[in-house]
């Protein structure tokens, strides 16, 4: 499993809501435009592909993957 923090800056209200709804299926909303997700690598790859159409123009989505070393 991979722990990922996903943040986004999307100007259009409708598109921003669609992104939030996608992320709600995979993680927990911790701030207005920030989600924490614990997903497998395959799901993370799918999320990147699913969310990439929402990053046109000056809009952005950032994925921060954290690795735990024991």
N, C-alpha and C positions, 0 to 999 in steps of 0.2 A: 504494500500500500504506500501511497505517496501523499504527503500533506502539502496542499497547495493553497496559497492565498491568491485570490483573483480580485483585481480591482478594475474598475472601468470608469471612463469619462465619455459619456455619450450625450450629445446635445438634444436629440429628439426624444420627447417623453415616451412615445409609443415604442420606439426601438429599445430605449432603456428598460422599459417594463418587460419586453420580450426577453432581453438578456437576463434580467432578474428572475423571471419565471423558469428559464432554462437552468440557471444556477441553483434555484431552490430545490430542484430535483436531485442535486448532487452535493449540497452542502448547507451551511448555516450562514445566514446573513449576520454579520457582526457590526457593520456600519452601513450607511446609506448605499454606498457603491462598493462594498467590500464583502467578500464571502470567504469562508474557510471550508475547504473540501478535503476529505480523506477518500481517495479514489485509487483504483489500480491504474497501471500505466496505460492500458488499452482505453479505459474510460477517459483519462486525461487527453490522450490523442484525439478521441472523438470530440471532446469539448473544444479543443483548439480548432478543429475543423468546423464544428457547428457555430462557433462564435466569430469566426474570421469574417463572414459577410457584414458584421456589424461595425467594422473598423474602417469604414471609408471616410475620406476627408480628414478632418482633424480629430475624429473620434478615436478612442484607443481602449484596448483591453490588455491588461498586464497579468502575467502568470508568474508567481513567485513560488518555486518548488523548494521545499525544505527537506534536507536529508538528515536523518538521525543516525549518529554514530554511537555505538555502545561499546 
